[in-house]
C-alpha cells in the first residue's frame, strides 16, 4: 500500500508544501487517486471476514498499514466509507487509547 499512498501524499501535499515541488496536474492527481482507490479495494478484500490483518489482535502490521491509511485520510481527505472492511478495521484501531493519543500528537504536527 505504501507506494500508492505515500506517492499520492508526497505528490499532492508534502511535495508542493514542504519541498517546493510544483503542484500536480489534474491528470497526476487523478492517476494518484486511482492508485489509492485500487489499494484500498485490495485492502478491503484482505480484511473481509477479519478483524485485523494478521490474527485476532492488533499487530505491528496493522499499525503500519493503519498509519498509511490514516495519512491518506487526513492529508488527502480520502474517504474510506465505500470500503466497509477498511472502515471497520480503521475505526477499530482508531478506538485504541494509545492510537488515539498518537493521533492527537500527529494532528498537531500537521495543523
C-alpha positions in Angstrom: 0.0 0.0 0.0 2.9 2.3 0.8 3.9 3.2 -2.8 0.3 4.3 -3.8 -0.5 6.1 -0.5 2.9 7.8 0.0 3.2 8.6 -3.7 -0.1 10.5 -3.6 0.7 12.2 -0.3 4.1 13.4 -1.4 2.8 14.3 -4.9 -0.3 16.2 -3.7 0.6 17.6 -0.3 4.1 17.3 1.0 6.0 17.9 -2.2 4.4 21.2 -3.0 4.1 22.5 0.6 7.3 21.3 2.1 9.8 20.6 -0.7 8.9 23.4 -3.2 7.7 21.0 -5.9 5.2 22.2 -8.5 1.5 21.5 -7.8 0.5 18.3 -9.5 -1.6 18.5 -12.7 -5.2 17.3 -12.6 -4.1 14.3 -14.6 -1.5 13.4 -12.0 -3.9 13.8 -9.1 -6.5 11.6 -10.9 -3.8 8.9 -11.5 -2.5 9.0 -7.9 -6.1 8.9 -6.6 -6.9 5.9 -8.8 -3.9 4.0 -7.4 -5.1 4.9 -3.8 -8.6 3.6 -4.6 -7.2 0.4 -6.1 -5.1 -0.2 -3.0 -8.0 0.5 -0.7 -10.1 -2.0 -2.6 -7.3 -4.6 -2.3 -7.0 -3.9 1.4 -10.8 -4.2 1.8 -10.7 -7.6 0.2 -7.8 -8.7 2.5 -9.8 -7.7 5.5 -13.0 -9.5 4.5 -14.1 -11.6 7.4 -11.3 -10.5 9.6 -10.9 -8.0 12.5 -7.2 -7.5 11.8 -4.7 -8.1 9.1 -2.9 -10.9 10.9 -4.6 -12.9 13.7 -7.2 -11.8 16.1 -5.5 -8.9 17.7 -3.8 -5.7 16.8 -0.3 -6.2 15.3 2.6 -4.1 14.1 1.4 -4.9 10.6 -1.9 -3.4 11.3 -0.3 -0.3 12.8 2.0 0.2 9.8 -0.9 -0.1 7.3 -3.2 2.0 9.6 -0.6 4.7 9.6 -0.6 4.8 5.8 -4.4 4.8 5.6 -4.6 7.5 8.3 -2.2 9.8 6.5 -4.2 9.3 3.3 -7.5 10.1 5.1 -6.0 13.1 6.8 -3.8 14.7 4.2 -5.7 13.8 1.0 -9.2 13.8 2.6 -9.7 10.3 1.2 -13.0 8.8 2.1 -13.0 5.2 3.1 -16.7 4.9 3.6 -17.1 2.8 0.4 -14.6 0.2 1.7 -16.7 -1.3 4.6 -14.0 -3.7 5.8 -11.3 -1.0 5.8 -13.6 1.4 7.5 -14.5 -1.1 10.3 -10.8 -2.0 10.7 -9.7 1.7 10.7 -12.4 2.6 13.3 -11.5 -0.4 15.5 -7.8 0.6 15.5 -8.7 4.3 16.0 -10.5 3.4 19.2 -7.4 2.1 20.8 -6.3 4.5 23.6 -2.7 4.6 22.6 -3.5 5.1 18.9 -5.9 8.0 20.0 -3.1 9.6 21.9 -0.7 9.3 19.0 -3.4 10.6 16.5 -3.7 13.8 18.6 0.0 14.3 18.5 0.2 13.7 14.8 -2.7 16.0 14.1 -0.9 18.8 15.9 2.1 18.4 13.7 0.1 18.7 10.5 -2.1 21.7 11.5 
